[in-house]
Amino acid sequence: MSRFLSEKYRGLEAYTPGEQPRDMHYIKLNTNESPFPPAPEVTAVLNREQGNLLRLYPDPTAKTLKQKLAKLYGVEPENVFLSNGSDETLNFAFMAYGEKGAVFPDITYGFYQVYGDLYGMDCAQIPLKEDFTLDYRDYCQRGKLVVIANPNAPTGMSIPVKQIRRILETNRDSLVLIDEAYVDFGGETCLPLLRGFDNLLVVRTFSKSRCLAGGRLGYAFGSPEVVEDLEKLRYSTNPYNINRLTLALGEATVDAEGYYQDCCTRIIRSRRWTEEKLKELGFHVLPSQANFLFAASNRIGGEELYRELKRRGILVRHFTKPRICQYNRITIGTQEQMEIFVDTVKEIIWGGTYENL
Ligand SMILES: *Cc1c(COP(=O)(O)O)cnc(C)c1O
């Protein structure tokens, strides 16, 4: 830290992304990326013509992509906000709506607390219940920015839309942000509630189900007024936040919807398979509606399993937070990767042989 840094940032604890080591080739099950490439029509966008166009600024209004998303999801272009990854939308939302503080679960996406700290907000982390379920009543009548990932991360568990409706009804004068980063893997979207609630912001991403984590593209749905707020902050920060290539990739992605639904179906199938295998091996596995499983073994500690897997070329995500340190978050890869993963887990917990069971 230099001696020039503003006082208010000196104590800031930044977000720690999942590791992206370069020392060897790993089976990467640690950052919830897709194991599948983007659709062929999407990668075809990266041609010489697009390369030559890079001399020009991108369309700051992202008109075409907004229109395509609005059509696909049955809303108006005025309901759509786009950002450089959904993290950027989260950033703007905390900036815009955090004046009275924020509430979110104790076990959830770690970035919420970081944004809260960045803006000096008063944040209440509400403990999930013992079994990691979320009691929606904890979020009713808060009068603050409510932030819920649905499905949640790293648990993968979700709440029904009728409970989100209750949260919206009882917080009419504050914004409710529902982070649907994982909704395409079996969750229920609350998007239809947009018609009745001007306090709803639904945040989504192309990073997970749209195989585009490296492109950095997020989208969100809100009332035209809420979108206007976010646009004001975006134009006050970086109007060209989404680069020209990513905009083109995003448009092609929306056009290839069928391909991505197929990818999600395959992920869900492999998730069910992996869940079953882990349970057979004595793991406690939370019921997941996401592209990952959150699981704890009754034979090996969470951190030890993480280390042993890494030694054998498989990366999973381990968190040191006391409540969840016995667990690992395992991204669902291809079926083949999951078979290697399960075999490797067996090797680790059975000490290299299959005999002692
Ligand atoms: C991955 C993730 C995001 C951020 O995704 P971007 O890559 O920034 O679009 C946001 N929220 C949750 C819960 C996530 O898991």
The ligand as an ORCA input file, in Angstrom:
! r2SCAN-3c Opt
* xyz 0 1
  C     -20.327    -15.704    -10.931
  C     -21.273    -14.860    -10.158
  C     -21.467    -13.520    -10.451
  C     -20.569    -12.725    -11.358
  O     -20.508    -13.098    -12.608
  P     -19.812    -12.195    -13.724
  O     -18.781    -13.093    -14.292
  O     -19.268    -10.953    -13.126
  O     -20.937    -11.934    -14.644
  C     -22.446    -12.827     -9.772
  N     -23.170    -13.397     -8.820
  C     -22.988    -14.675     -8.476
  C     -23.801    -15.263     -7.384
  C     -22.022    -15.431     -9.119
  O     -21.800    -16.675     -8.735
*
